[in-house]
């Protein structure tokens, strides 16, 4: 365990596990395991777990046997145990990490299924289980300079993909065709995968904040909303832009203007030491001034990084203070049924000066296609 930054994270986790009174913590989320060890894989239905036990010189990592070679090349761990498809994973786990006298075990409650909990409870019959997810999230919340550089790469890829998709957008093209172009171009440019299911919506369907792409064909005077992100080398980007096919109407222009001003107000409200709720309230107040408050029906943003949705949550009641190192989206929107919707989303980092650094650079001005 001499690899930076994993050594620092290891020491922190071991100290906090010990301070919590737990005998050990078991992490099962692929994102957490990547963050703590440098190894990433999606095990699907197979068993994968990382054990942090105070007193050990490193972690114990259990991985599917088909990922063993990759794990040995990437994971900063003390011990690695492969699990074959014919093995009994919890028997192997108990042999390596069992302790029937353990009284307290930390697990990631937001990720651990009930079926797996039952298996761990049989390994540790005397133990009480408590959530250990916060031990990692307290670290993951504050991004390092290296993490931000990785996010910037993912952002750059997303913006190149957005540009390619917009070049294909015209009346008669379907949402699904543009969606396919986005995911194809993402792979060609080197993205590992979409950070989430790509959203391409046209016309009145843009009033669906999380609508799914369909065979709808773009028409003149349609809004076109594209919400997409790229997952690259463990980190995500997330960007939304809304365009107009042809000139549009005065009502559409006014909706767009309200969202653009709300986006700017949200970014301007970012300041270390101030409550996160101020970002939401600043953006929301602009949209309410335009009379569209009823149609802004979600929070202003969310944290991101290893996963597309992380802490913090930017809603109007979050008193948590902003601090250097936070990474989140600012994405106000207005969604009017039977007319359409607009969302403008940027990825924002709080830099050393305590101010917003907007990582996304794609134009926010109203663009007619």
VOPAGU-2260 file (C-alpha; in pm, 1 decimal, decimal comma):
REM VOPAGU-2260
SITE   aa  ch    i         X         Y         Z
SITE  UNK   A    0       0,0       0,0       0,0
SITE  UNK   A    1     255,5     259,7    -108,6
SITE  UNK   A    2      68,5     406,3    -406,5
SITE  UNK   A    3     -49,7     765,5    -380,5
SITE  UNK   A    4    -332,6     868,4    -351,5
SITE  UNK   A    5    -444,2     523,5    -237,6
SITE  UNK   A    6    -211,7     520,8      62,4
SITE  UNK   A    7    -372,9     835,9     198,2
SITE  UNK   A    8    -722,0     695,5     141,5
SITE  UNK   A    9    -625,8     363,5     301,4
SITE  UNK   A   10    -493,3     531,1     616,2
SITE  UNK   A   11    -802,4     749,9     641,4
SITE  UNK   A   12   -1043,0     459,3     600,4
SITE  UNK   A   13    -859,7     242,4     853,3
SITE  UNK   A   14    -859,1     524,5    1107,7
SITE  UNK   A   15   -1227,8     597,2    1063,8
SITE  UNK   A   16   -1327,6     228,5    1071,7
SITE  UNK   A   17   -1137,2     189,2    1397,2
SITE  UNK   A   18   -1279,7     511,3    1542,3
SITE  UNK   A   19   -1632,5     396,3    1457,9
SITE  UNK   A   20   -1586,4      87,1    1672,0
SITE  UNK   A   21   -1632,0    -152,3    1380,9
SITE  UNK   A   22   -1425,0    -468,5    1356,1
SITE  UNK   A   23   -1408,3    -423,2     979,1
SITE  UNK   A   24   -1584,0    -253,1     690,2
SITE  UNK   A   25   -1700,4    -435,6     378,3
SITE  UNK   A   26   -1732,0    -229,2      60,4
SITE  UNK   A   27   -1924,7    -372,5    -233,3
SITE  UNK   A   28   -1981,9     -75,5    -463,3
SITE  UNK   A   29   -1760,1     -86,7    -777,8
SITE  UNK   A   30   -1714,8     291,8    -754,8
SITE  UNK   A   31   -1594,8     270,0    -394,3
SITE  UNK   A   32   -1361,2     -18,3    -471,4
SITE  UNK   A   33   -1214,4     178,9    -761,7
SITE  UNK   A   34   -1173,3     487,9    -545,7
SITE  UNK   A   35    -992,3     299,1    -269,9
SITE  UNK   A   36    -779,6      61,1    -479,3
SITE  UNK   A   37    -755,0     185,2    -838,8
SITE  UNK   A   38    -931,0    -123,6    -976,7
SITE  UNK   A   39   -1265,5     -97,9   -1153,2
SITE  UNK   A   40   -1497,6    -362,4   -1286,9
SITE  UNK   A   41   -1868,3    -434,4   -1303,4
SITE  UNK   A   42   -1913,2    -779,4   -1143,0
SITE  UNK   A   43   -2282,2    -802,7   -1241,9
SITE  UNK   A   44   -2425,1   -1099,3   -1047,8
SITE  UNK   A   45   -2081,5   -1221,1    -935,0
SITE  UNK   A   46   -1935,2   -1159,3    -589,9
SITE  UNK   A   47   -1696,0    -869,9    -534,2
SITE  UNK   A   48   -1603,3    -712,7    -201,2
SITE  UNK   A   49   -1326,8    -508,9     -42,8
SITE  UNK   A   50   -1252,5    -556,6     327,7
SITE  UNK   A   51   -1085,9    -291,7     540,8
SITE  UNK   A   52    -981,9    -434,2     876,3
SITE  UNK   A   53    -790,5    -222,0    1129,4
SITE  UNK   A   54    -453,2    -376,0    1204,9
SITE  UNK   A   55    -393,7    -506,7     853,1
SITE  UNK   A   56    -134,7    -353,5     621,3
SITE  UNK   A   57    -381,9    -336,3     334,8
SITE  UNK   A   58    -720,2    -439,8     203,3
SITE  UNK   A   59    -845,8    -786,1     116,0
SITE  UNK   A   60   -1014,2    -781,5    -225,5
SITE  UNK   A   61   -1243,2   -1054,9    -355,6
SITE  UNK   A   62   -1298,0   -1042,7    -733,0
SITE  UNK   A   63   -1457,5   -1263,0    -998,0
SITE  UNK   A   64   -1190,9   -1499,1   -1130,9
SITE  UNK   A   65   -1231,8   -1368,4   -1485,4
SITE  UNK   A   66   -1118,5   -1024,7   -1360,6
SITE  UNK   A   67    -823,4   -1154,3   -1156,9
SITE  UNK   A   68    -553,5   -1056,5   -1405,9
SITE  UNK   A   69    -689,7    -703,5   -1443,0
SITE  UNK   A   70    -716,8    -667,6   -1066,9
SITE  UNK   A   71    -360,6    -781,1   -1005,3
SITE  UNK   A   72    -239,0    -517,3   -1247,6
SITE  UNK   A   73    -440,0    -231,3   -1100,4
SITE  UNK   A   74    -550,9    -291,7    -740,6
SITE  UNK   A   75    -348,8    -151,7    -452,0
SITE  UNK   A   76    -434,4    -421,8    -199,8
SITE  UNK   A   77    -256,4    -650,4      43,6
SITE  UNK   A   78    -439,8    -965,5     -59,6
SITE  UNK   A   79    -645,5   -1057,9    -364,5
SITE  UNK   A   80    -871,9   -1361,1    -377,7
SITE  UNK   A   81   -1039,3   -1471,2    -703,4
SITE  UNK   A   82   -1386,1   -1627,0    -693,3
SITE  UNK   A   83   -1468,7   -1879,9    -966,5
SITE  UNK   A   84   -1823,3   -1928,8   -1091,3
SITE  UNK   A   85   -1832,0   -2275,7    -929,2
SITE  UNK   A   86   -1707,7   -2150,9    -590,6
SITE  UNK   A   87   -1916,5   -2076,0    -284,0
SITE  UNK   A   88   -1814,1   -1710,6    -241,7
SITE  UNK   A   89   -1926,8   -1665,8     118,0
SITE  UNK   A   90   -1742,2   -1979,7     227,6
SITE  UNK   A   91   -1422,2   -1833,3      78,4
SITE  UNK   A   92   -1502,0   -1497,3     234,5
SITE  UNK   A   93   -1557,0   -1653,4     577,7
SITE  UNK   A   94   -1232,4   -1848,7     553,7
SITE  UNK   A   95   -1035,1   -1533,0     477,1
SITE  UNK   A   96   -1217,9   -1268,3     681,1
SITE  UNK   A   97   -1458,7   -1447,7     912,2
SITE  UNK   A   98   -1469,9   -1378,1    1284,5
SITE  UNK   A   99   -1770,9   -1512,5    1465,9
SITE  UNK   A  100   -1692,2   -1290,9    1765,0
SITE  UNK   A  101   -1713,3    -964,8    1567,0
SITE  UNK   A  102   -1964,0    -730,5    1725,5
SITE  UNK   A  103   -1987,7    -455,1    1466,9
SITE  UNK   A  104   -1949,0    -464,6    1087,8
SITE  UNK   A  105   -1961,5    -169,9     850,7
SITE  UNK   A  106   -2131,5    -212,0     511,1
SITE  UNK   A  107   -2246,0      17,7     231,1
SITE  UNK   A  108   -2616,3      15,4     308,5
SITE  UNK   A  109   -2707,3     206,1      -8,4
SITE  UNK   A  110   -2550,2     -66,4    -221,5
SITE  UNK   A  111   -2574,5    -392,8     -27,8
SITE  UNK   A  112   -2873,6    -604,5    -126,3
SITE  UNK   A  113   -3082,6    -779,0     137,0
SITE  UNK   A  114   -2981,6   -1118,7      -5,6
SITE  UNK   A  115   -2612,8   -1037,3      41,9
SITE  UNK   A  116   -2677,0    -893,2     386,6
SITE  UNK   A  117   -2827,4   -1228,0     493,0
SITE  UNK   A  118   -2510,0   -1403,3     377,1
SITE  UNK   A  119   -2281,7   -1161,8     565,0
SITE  UNK   A  120   -2500,2   -1191,0     875,3
SITE  UNK   A  121   -2441,0   -1567,0     870,8
SITE  UNK   A  122   -2064,6   -1506,6     858,2
SITE  UNK   A  123   -2086,0   -1261,1    1151,3
SITE  UNK   A  124   -2372,8   -1396,0    1368,0
SITE  UNK   A  125   -2286,1   -1185,7    1673,8
SITE  UNK   A  126   -2242,5    -859,1    1488,1
SITE  UNK   A  127   -2457,7    -555,4    1441,1
SITE  UNK   A  128   -2432,5    -396,2    1098,1
SITE  UNK   A  129   -2400,9     -24,8    1044,6
SITE  UNK   A  130   -2359,3     199,9     743,8
SITE  UNK   A  131   -1996,6     258,6     642,5
SITE  UNK   A  132   -2074,9     439,6     319,8
SITE  UNK   A  133   -2026,7     778,0     482,6
SITE  UNK   A  134   -1666,9     684,9     567,2
SITE  UNK   A  135   -1586,5     684,6     196,0
SITE  UNK   A  136   -1821,3     962,0      91,0
SITE  UNK   A  137   -1651,2    1204,1     328,6
SITE  UNK   A  138   -1338,3    1151,2     118,7
SITE  UNK   A  139   -1509,6    1132,9    -219,9
SITE  UNK   A  140   -1694,9    1458,0    -156,8
SITE  UNK   A  141   -1378,6    1666,7    -194,5
SITE  UNK   A  142   -1213,2    1613,7    -531,5
SITE  UNK   A  143    -838,0    1631,7    -580,2
SITE  UNK   A  144    -664,7    1814,1    -862,8
SITE  UNK   A  145    -596,9    1479,3   -1031,1
SITE  UNK   A  146    -964,7    1386,1   -1016,5
SITE  UNK   A  147   -1064,8    1718,8   -1170,2
SITE  UNK   A  148    -818,4    1665,9   -1453,9
SITE  UNK   A  149    -989,3    1334,2   -1527,9
SITE  UNK   A  150   -1329,8    1499,2   -1517,5
SITE  UNK   A  151   -1204,1    1763,4   -1761,4
SITE  UNK   A  152   -1112,8    1489,0   -2007,1
SITE  UNK   A  153   -1463,2    1343,8   -1977,3
SITE  UNK   A  154   -1611,3    1692,4   -2024,6
SITE  UNK   A  155   -1401,9    1758,3   -2335,2
SITE  UNK   A  156   -1517,6    1430,5   -2487,6
SITE  UNK   A  157   -1881,3    1510,5   -2411,0
SITE  UNK   A  158   -1856,8    1849,7   -2575,8
SITE  UNK   A  159   -1698,1    1703,1   -2888,7
SITE  UNK   A  160   -1977,3    1447,0   -2903,7
SITE  UNK   A  161   -2240,5    1719,1   -2853,9
SITE  UNK   A  162   -2095,3    1913,9   -3146,7
SITE  UNK   A  163   -2109,0    1608,7   -3371,4
SITE  UNK   A  164   -2470,0    1537,0   -3274,8
SITE  UNK   A  165   -2584,8    1893,8   -3332,4
SITE  UNK   A  166   -2436,7    1882,7   -3682,5
SITE  UNK   A  167   -2678,3    1596,8   -3761,8
SITE  UNK   A  168   -2987,8    1762,6   -3614,9
SITE  UNK   A  169   -3246,7    1881,7   -3866,3
SITE  UNK   A  170   -3616,9    1834,1   -3941,5
SITE  UNK   A  171   -3698,5    1471,4   -4015,0
SITE  UNK   A  172   -3421,7    1322,1   -3797,0
SITE  UNK   A  173   -3551,7    1112,5   -3507,9
SITE  UNK   A  174   -3453,8    1134,8   -3143,4
SITE  UNK   A  175   -3324,7     777,8   -3158,4
SITE  UNK   A  176   -3107,6     853,2   -3462,0
SITE  UNK   A  177   -2940,2    1140,3   -3279,5
SITE  UNK   A  178   -2907,1     927,1   -2966,6
SITE  UNK   A  179   -2731,8     656,6   -3170,0
SITE  UNK   A  180   -2501,4     915,7   -3326,6
SITE  UNK   A  181   -2405,4    1039,9   -2980,1
SITE  UNK   A  182   -2318,5     695,6   -2846,1
SITE  UNK   A  183   -2132,5     598,8   -3164,7
SITE  UNK   A  184   -1929,0     920,0   -3167,6
SITE  UNK   A  185   -1858,7     879,5   -2795,3
SITE  UNK   A  186   -1691,6     543,2   -2857,9
SITE  UNK   A  187   -1501,1     665,5   -3163,8
SITE  UNK   A  188   -1355,0     954,9   -2964,6
SITE  UNK   A  189   -1238,5     727,4   -2682,5
SITE  UNK   A  190   -1509,6     738,7   -2420,7
SITE  UNK   A  191   -1541,5     420,8   -2213,8
SITE  UNK   A  192   -1922,2     432,6   -2204,6
SITE  UNK   A  193   -2209,4     674,8   -2149,0
SITE  UNK   A  194   -2211,5     813,4   -1796,1
SITE  UNK   A  195   -2588,5     752,8   -1795,2
SITE  UNK   A  196   -2865,3     683,2   -2044,7
SITE  UNK   A  197   -2840,7     957,3   -2306,4
SITE  UNK   A  198   -3147,4    1180,5   -2334,1
SITE  UNK   A  199   -3242,8    1326,6   -2673,1
SITE  UNK   A  200   -3588,9    1485,6   -2687,1
SITE  UNK   A  201   -3766,7    1701,3   -2942,8
SITE  UNK   A  202   -4076,1    1918,5   -2958,7
SITE  UNK   A  203   -4326,4    1900,1   -2673,1
SITE  UNK   A  204   -4140,3    1593,1   -2544,4
SITE  UNK   A  205   -3871,0    1828,2   -2409,6
SITE  UNK   A  206   -4117,8    1897,4   -2127,0
SITE  UNK   A  207   -4024,0    1553,0   -1989,4
SITE  UNK   A  208   -3719,4    1621,8   -1765,6
SITE  UNK   A  209   -3599,6    1258,8   -1786,0
SITE  UNK   A  210   -3784,1    1142,5   -2096,6
SITE  UNK   A  211   -3649,7     855,8   -2307,9
SITE  UNK   A  212   -3565,9     896,7   -2674,9
SITE  UNK   A  213   -3826,4     776,8   -2923,1
SITE  UNK   A  214   -3895,9     762,2   -3295,4
SITE  UNK   A  215   -4028,8    1119,1   -3285,9
SITE  UNK   A  216   -3903,1    1319,3   -3587,7
SITE  UNK   A  217   -3778,1    1671,6   -3531,3
SITE  UNK   A  218   -3988,8    1947,6   -3685,2
SITE  UNK   A  219   -3943,8    2317,8   -3752,8
SITE  UNK   A  220   -3974,7    2535,4   -3439,5
SITE  UNK   A  221   -3906,3    2240,0   -3209,1
SITE  UNK   A  222   -3694,5    2259,9   -2901,2
SITE  UNK   A  223   -3421,0    1994,3   -2907,6
SITE  UNK   A  224   -3282,5    1889,8   -2568,0
SITE  UNK   A  225   -2965,1    1680,0   -2539,6
SITE  UNK   A  226   -2857,6    1559,5   -2194,4
SITE  UNK   A  227   -2549,7    1337,4   -2204,8
SITE  UNK   A  228   -2228,9    1246,0   -2029,3
SITE  UNK   A  229   -1915,3    1042,8   -2087,5
SITE  UNK   A  230   -1754,5     796,0   -1847,9
SITE  UNK   A  231   -1376,8     797,6   -1900,1
SITE  UNK   A  232   -1105,5     642,9   -1681,3
SITE  UNK   A  233   -1339,5     619,9   -1384,6
SITE  UNK   A  234   -1493,9     967,3   -1396,2
SITE  UNK   A  235   -1811,1    1118,9   -1538,6
SITE  UNK   A  236   -1917,5    1432,1   -1720,4
SITE  UNK   A  237   -2274,5    1563,2   -1747,0
SITE  UNK   A  238   -2393,9    1833,9   -1984,6
SITE  UNK   A  239   -2732,0    1947,2   -2114,0
SITE  UNK   A  240   -2798,6    2195,3   -2392,1
SITE  UNK   A  241   -3127,1    2292,7   -2552,9
SITE  UNK   A  242   -3148,4    2411,8   -2912,5
SITE  UNK   A  243   -3417,6    2547,6   -3144,5
SITE  UNK   A  244   -3492,3    2396,6   -3481,7
SITE  UNK   A  245   -3538,6    2706,6   -3700,9
SITE  UNK   A  246   -3647,1    3038,8   -3547,7
SITE  UNK   A  247   -3891,8    2930,4   -3279,2
SITE  UNK   A  248   -4153,8    3151,6   -3115,1
SITE  UNK   A  249   -4139,0    3447,4   -2874,6
SITE  UNK   A  250   -4269,6    3217,5   -2597,3
SITE  UNK   A  251   -3987,8    2971,2   -2658,6
SITE  UNK   A  252   -3733,2    3254,1   -2657,8
SITE  UNK   A  253   -3864,4    3378,6   -2324,1
SITE  UNK   A  254   -3846,4    3034,2   -2165,3
SITE  UNK   A  255   -3490,3    2995,7   -2287,0
SITE  UNK   A  256   -3394,4    3339,2   -2158,8
SITE  UNK   A  257   -3527,9    3257,0   -1811,4
SITE  UNK   A  258   -3327,9    2933,8   -1788,7
SITE  UNK   A  259   -3009,1    3091,9   -1920,5
SITE  UNK   A  260   -3029,7    3371,1   -1663,8
SITE  UNK   A  261   -3106,1    3116,3   -1391,0
SITE  UNK   A  262   -2799,5    2914,2   -1489,2
SITE  UNK   A  263   -2582,4    3225,6   -1466,5
SITE  UNK   A  264   -2735,0    3322,9   -1130,6
SITE  UNK   A  265   -2667,1    2975,4    -992,3
SITE  UNK   A  266   -2303,1    2987,6   -1098,1
SITE  UNK   A  267   -2264,2    3338,1    -953,7
SITE  UNK   A  268   -2397,3    3214,6    -616,9
SITE  UNK   A  269   -2118,8    2959,3    -577,1
SITE  UNK   A  270   -1889,2    3069,7    -296,4
SITE  UNK   A  271   -1703,8    2863,5     -37,6
SITE  UNK   A  272   -1841,1    2915,3     311,5
SITE  UNK   A  273   -2196,3    2981,7     195,9
SITE  UNK   A  274   -2481,3    2724,8     220,3
SITE  UNK   A  275   -2541,2    2512,0     -87,1
SITE  UNK   A  276   -2908,4    2607,2     -81,6
SITE  UNK   A  277   -2813,9    2954,0    -203,6
SITE  UNK   A  278   -2724,6    2812,8    -546,0
SITE  UNK   A  279   -3071,5    2660,9    -580,9
SITE  UNK   A  280   -3247,7    2967,6    -447,6
SITE  UNK   A  281   -3055,8    3201,6    -677,2
SITE  UNK   A  282   -3144,7    3000,3    -987,7
SITE  UNK   A  283   -3502,7    2939,0    -878,2
SITE  UNK   A  284   -3572,2    3304,4    -800,7
SITE  UNK   A  285   -3490,7    3403,7   -1159,8
SITE  UNK   A  286   -3730,6    3148,2   -1303,9
SITE  UNK   A  287   -3999,1    3253,2   -1056,6
SITE  UNK   A  288   -3955,8    3616,4   -1164,7
SITE  UNK   A  289   -4041,0    3507,8   -1519,3
SITE  UNK   A  290   -4353,4    3335,4   -1390,1
SITE  UNK   A  291   -4229,0    2983,1   -1459,4
SITE  UNK   A  292   -4165,6    2870,5   -1100,6
SITE  UNK   A  293   -4432,7    2601,8   -1117,8
SITE  UNK   A  294   -4249,2    2443,4   -1411,1
SITE  UNK   A  295   -3907,5    2414,9   -1244,4
SITE  UNK   A  296   -3979,1    2090,2   -1065,1
SITE  UNK   A  297   -3638,7    1952,5    -962,6
SITE  UNK   A  298   -3334,3    2056,1    -761,5
SITE  UNK   A  299   -3079,6    2283,6    -926,7
SITE  UNK   A  300   -2798,4    2028,1    -927,1
SITE  UNK   A  301   -2622,5    1725,4    -788,7
SITE  UNK   A  302   -2271,2    1614,1    -704,9
SITE  UNK   A  303   -2083,0    1396,5    -951,7
SITE  UNK   A  304   -1747,3    1226,1    -999,7
SITE  UNK   A  305   -1702,5     849,5    -993,1
SITE  UNK   A  306   -2080,4     822,8   -1026,9
SITE  UNK   A  307   -2316,8    1051,9   -1209,3
SITE  UNK   A  308   -2514,8    1123,8    -891,4
SITE  UNK   A  309   -2315,0    1180,6    -574,6
SITE  UNK   A  310   -2321,9    1422,5    -284,4
SITE  UNK   A  311   -2384,6    1710,7    -247,8
SITE  UNK   A  312   -2747,0    1777,0    -342,2
SITE  UNK   A  313   -2822,3    2133,2    -450,1
SITE  UNK   A  314   -3174,3    2194,3    -324,4
SITE  UNK   A  315   -3329,4    2486,0    -145,5
SITE  UNK   A  316   -3307,1    2338,6     203,7
SITE  UNK   A  317   -2947,1    2214,5     204,3
SITE  UNK   A  318   -2759,7    2406,0     475,3
SITE  UNK   A  319   -2431,7    2224,1     405,1
SITE  UNK   A  320   -2156,6    2476,3     340,9
SITE  UNK   A  321   -1978,8    2497,2      10,7
SITE  UNK   A  322   -1607,2    2425,6      24,5
SITE  UNK   A  323   -1308,5    2400,5    -202,7
SITE  UNK   A  324   -1306,0    2070,6    -390,1
SITE  UNK   A  325   -1680,6    2023,5    -438,6
SITE  UNK   A  326   -1789,5    1919,9    -787,8
SITE  UNK   A  327   -2152,4    1944,8    -894,0
SITE  UNK   A  328   -2391,9    2031,9   -1173,3
SITE  UNK   A  329   -2595,7    2348,7   -1206,8
SITE  UNK   A  330   -2895,7    2264,7   -1427,2
SITE  UNK   A  331   -3206,1    2479,5   -1391,3
SITE  UNK   A  332   -3495,2    2394,3   -1621,5
SITE  UNK   A  333   -3845,4    2491,6   -1723,0
SITE  UNK   A  334   -4083,2    2222,0   -1853,4
SITE  UNK   A  335   -4425,6    2330,1   -1980,2
SITE  UNK   A  336   -4661,2    2051,1   -2092,5
SITE  UNK   A  337   -4781,0    2075,9   -2454,3
SITE  UNK   A  338   -4521,1    2346,2   -2525,6
SITE  UNK   A  339   -4178,0    2207,2   -2438,8
SITE  UNK   A  340   -3888,1    2251,0   -2202,9
SITE  UNK   A  341   -3541,7    2395,1   -2165,4
SITE  UNK   A  342   -3253,5    2281,7   -1945,8
SITE  UNK   A  343   -2900,0    2422,8   -1944,4
SITE  UNK   A  344   -2654,6    2215,9   -1740,6
SITE  UNK   A  345   -2291,4    2281,4   -1652,5
SITE  UNK   A  346   -2030,6    2100,7   -1443,9
SITE  UNK   A  347   -1890,8    2329,2   -1173,5
SITE  UNK   A  348   -1591,2    2289,6    -942,9
SITE  UNK   A  349   -1507,8    2508,5    -643,2
SITE  UNK   A  350   -1142,8    2602,1    -683,9
SITE  UNK   A  351    -878,7    2712,9    -437,2
SITE  UNK   A  352   -1009,6    3069,9    -444,2
SITE  UNK   A  353   -1349,4    2948,0    -326,5
SITE  UNK   A  354   -1517,7    3054,0    -650,0
SITE  UNK   A  355   -1688,4    2856,8    -925,0
SITE  UNK   A  356   -1477,9    2707,0   -1200,9
SITE  UNK   A  357   -1713,7    2606,5   -1481,4
SITE  UNK   A  358   -1561,8    2301,8   -1650,3
SITE  UNK   A  359   -1811,8    2288,7   -1936,5
SITE  UNK   A  360   -1746,2    2544,0   -2210,4
SITE  UNK   A  361   -2004,6    2457,5   -2478,1
SITE  UNK   A  362   -2201,8    2769,6   -2572,3
SITE  UNK   A  363   -2504,2    2844,1   -2355,3
SITE  UNK   A  364   -2648,4    3106,6   -2587,3
SITE  UNK   A  365   -2964,6    3022,0   -2779,5
SITE  UNK   A  366   -2855,3    2829,5   -3087,2
SITE  UNK   A  367   -3087,1    2785,6   -3383,0
SITE  UNK   A  368   -3024,3    2482,3   -3601,3
